[in-house]
Amino acid sequence: MNIEELQEKFCEDLNGRVTTISSSPKYNLIITFQCNDWDNSGALRHFNIICKDVIESDIQPTALERIYLTDTHPLLWNHNEKNGCLYYSSELKNKYETLGRLWEVHENMYQGWRRLTDHVNIQSTEPLNYCSGTYGLLAKGPEHILKQYQNTVTDCVQTNYVPSSKAPEKVFKILLLDNYYVICKSVNVAEYQQA
């Protein structure tokens, strides 16, 4: 069975559960998953979902209603798209307004999947002391996000986008397990019999 077959067969009525998560020396993440058998209502099925070349994950043991593998998701933008830095080169006219505009764009684009501080240069110890002076780093991240940030603050501050010289690999996928995720290069499924 492959991941596409598992995501097609599995549904919330099958009482899925991630029971354990383990890792191996080769950067693999092994998610042990069980659910009711879709062919035999009295039995359980057991799977190891093997994620290779994991670069980001927040998975933990949990009840599960949905499994979905895709190569298009906001969490993939950091890894599959061109990145860069957005610098400011003038004093901000109103830090609160600028931060509010950046937050609004960020939330509209990410829908809660990433924190604003993942991209906008806010020091967690003093969040409203950001962008002090007349130049510095405003934000870093995917190019299209930074362009949106830049467009929304044009009347608040002068900015300059500097692209990264590193080209993205564009090979990462995201395995969504309800609201948890694993970003990796490939996913395999191995069904096993419980002893």
C-alpha positions as CSV (number, residue, x, y, z in Angstrom):
1,M,0.0,0.0,0.0
2,N,1.2,3.5,-0.7
3,I,0.3,6.8,0.9
4,E,-2.2,7.7,-1.8
5,E,-4.1,4.5,-1.2
6,L,-4.0,5.0,2.5
7,Q,-5.3,8.5,2.3
8,E,-8.1,7.4,-0.1
9,K,-9.2,4.5,2.2
10,F,-8.9,6.2,5.5
11,C,-11.7,8.3,6.8
12,E,-12.6,9.8,10.2
13,D,-15.1,6.9,11.0
14,L,-12.2,4.5,11.2
15,N,-10.9,5.9,14.5
16,G,-7.3,6.5,13.4
17,R,-4.6,7.1,15.9
18,V,-0.9,8.0,15.7
19,T,0.5,5.9,18.5
20,T,4.2,6.6,18.3
21,I,6.8,8.7,16.5
22,S,10.4,7.6,16.2
23,S,13.4,8.6,14.1
24,S,16.3,6.8,12.5
25,P,19.9,7.9,11.8
26,K,19.1,8.6,8.2
27,Y,16.7,11.5,9.0
28,N,13.7,9.4,8.6
29,L,10.6,9.8,10.8
30,I,8.5,6.7,11.4
31,I,4.9,7.4,12.4
32,T,3.1,4.3,13.8
33,F,-0.5,4.6,12.9
34,Q,-3.5,2.3,13.5
35,C,-7.2,2.4,12.5
36,N,-10.2,0.2,12.2
37,D,-10.1,-2.1,9.2
38,W,-12.2,-0.6,6.3
39,D,-12.9,-4.2,5.1
40,N,-13.5,-5.9,8.5
41,S,-15.2,-3.7,11.1
42,G,-14.0,-5.9,14.0
43,A,-10.3,-5.7,13.2
44,L,-7.5,-3.1,13.4
45,R,-4.9,-2.3,10.8
46,H,-1.4,-1.1,11.7
47,F,0.9,1.0,9.6
48,N,4.3,2.5,9.7
49,I,4.3,5.8,7.7
50,I,8.0,6.4,6.8
51,C,8.9,10.0,6.0
52,K,12.4,10.4,4.4
53,D,14.5,13.5,4.5
54,V,12.4,15.4,7.0
55,I,13.2,19.1,7.4
56,E,10.3,20.2,9.5
57,S,7.6,18.5,11.6
58,D,5.2,19.0,14.5
59,I,3.6,15.6,14.6
60,Q,2.8,14.0,17.9
61,P,0.6,11.1,19.1
62,T,-3.0,11.9,18.5
63,A,-6.4,10.8,17.4
64,L,-6.7,11.3,13.6
65,E,-9.4,12.0,11.1
66,R,-7.5,12.8,8.0
67,I,-4.3,12.0,6.2
68,Y,-3.3,14.0,3.1
69,L,0.0,14.3,1.1
70,T,0.5,17.3,-1.1
71,D,3.1,19.4,-2.8
72,T,1.2,22.7,-2.5
73,H,0.7,24.2,0.9
74,P,1.8,27.4,2.7
75,L,4.2,25.6,4.9
76,L,6.1,24.5,1.8
77,W,6.9,28.0,0.6
78,N,10.0,28.3,2.9
79,H,11.4,25.2,1.3
80,N,10.2,25.0,-2.3
81,E,10.2,28.6,-3.3
82,K,12.8,31.3,-3.8
83,N,13.6,33.1,-0.6
84,G,15.2,36.4,0.2
85,C,15.4,39.3,2.6
86,L,13.4,42.6,2.8
87,Y,15.4,45.5,4.2
88,Y,14.2,48.9,5.3
89,S,16.2,52.0,4.6
90,S,14.3,54.8,6.3
91,E,12.8,55.4,9.7
92,L,9.3,53.8,10.0
93,K,6.6,56.5,10.1
94,N,4.5,54.4,12.5
95,K,5.8,51.1,13.9
96,Y,2.4,50.0,15.1
97,E,0.7,50.6,11.8
98,T,3.5,48.9,9.9
99,L,3.4,45.8,12.2
100,G,-0.4,45.7,11.9
101,R,-0.2,45.7,8.1
102,L,2.5,43.0,8.0
103,W,0.5,40.9,10.4
104,E,-2.7,41.3,8.2
105,V,-0.8,40.2,5.1
106,H,0.9,37.4,6.9
107,E,-2.4,36.0,8.3
108,N,-4.2,36.2,5.0
109,M,-1.4,34.3,3.3
110,Y,-0.6,31.7,5.9
111,Q,-4.1,31.2,7.5
112,G,-2.4,30.5,10.9
113,W,0.1,27.9,9.6
114,R,3.2,30.1,10.4
115,R,3.9,32.6,13.1
116,L,4.6,36.2,12.1
117,T,7.9,36.0,13.9
118,D,9.0,33.2,11.5
119,H,9.5,36.0,8.9
120,V,9.2,39.5,10.3
121,N,12.3,40.5,12.3
122,I,10.7,41.0,15.7
123,Q,12.7,40.4,18.8
124,S,10.7,38.2,21.2
125,T,12.0,40.0,24.2
126,E,10.9,43.5,23.0
127,P,8.4,43.0,20.2
128,L,7.7,46.7,19.6
129,N,11.3,47.7,19.6
130,Y,11.7,46.2,16.1
131,C,13.1,48.2,13.2
132,S,14.9,50.8,15.3
133,G,17.0,53.3,13.4
134,T,17.0,54.0,9.7
135,Y,18.1,50.7,8.2
136,G,18.0,47.0,8.9
137,L,16.2,43.7,8.2
138,L,12.4,44.0,8.1
139,A,11.6,40.4,7.1
140,K,13.0,37.3,5.5
141,G,11.3,34.4,3.8
142,P,9.6,33.3,0.5
143,E,9.9,35.9,-2.3
144,H,6.1,36.2,-2.9
145,I,5.4,36.8,0.8
146,L,8.1,39.5,1.0
147,K,6.7,41.2,-2.1
148,Q,3.3,41.3,-0.4
149,Y,4.9,42.8,2.7
150,Q,6.7,45.3,0.6
151,N,3.6,46.4,-1.3
152,T,1.6,46.8,2.0
153,V,4.2,49.1,3.7
154,T,5.3,51.3,0.7
155,D,3.8,54.4,2.3
156,C,5.2,53.6,5.7
157,V,8.9,52.9,5.0
158,Q,11.4,52.5,2.1
159,T,12.2,48.9,1.5
160,N,14.6,46.9,-0.7
161,Y,14.1,43.2,-1.6
162,V,17.3,41.1,-1.9
163,P,16.8,37.6,-3.3
164,S,18.7,34.7,-2.0
165,S,21.4,33.3,-4.3
166,K,20.5,29.8,-3.4
167,A,17.9,28.2,-5.7
168,P,15.2,26.1,-4.0
169,E,15.2,22.4,-4.5
170,K,11.3,22.3,-5.0
171,V,11.3,18.6,-4.0
172,F,9.5,18.8,-0.6
173,K,6.0,17.6,0.1
174,I,3.9,17.9,3.2
175,L,2.1,15.1,4.9
176,L,-0.9,16.6,6.8
177,L,-2.3,14.6,9.7
178,D,-5.2,16.7,10.7
179,N,-3.6,19.9,12.0
180,Y,-0.1,18.3,12.4
181,Y,2.4,18.0,9.6
182,V,5.6,16.5,8.4
183,I,7.6,18.2,5.6
184,C,9.9,15.7,3.8
185,K,11.0,14.5,0.4
186,S,9.1,11.2,0.3
187,V,6.6,9.1,2.2
188,N,6.2,5.4,2.2
189,V,3.7,3.1,4.0
190,A,4.4,-0.3,5.4
191,E,1.4,-2.3,6.8
192,Y,2.3,-4.8,9.5
193,Q,0.5,-7.4,11.6
194,Q,0.3,-6.6,15.4
195,A,1.9,-9.4,17.4
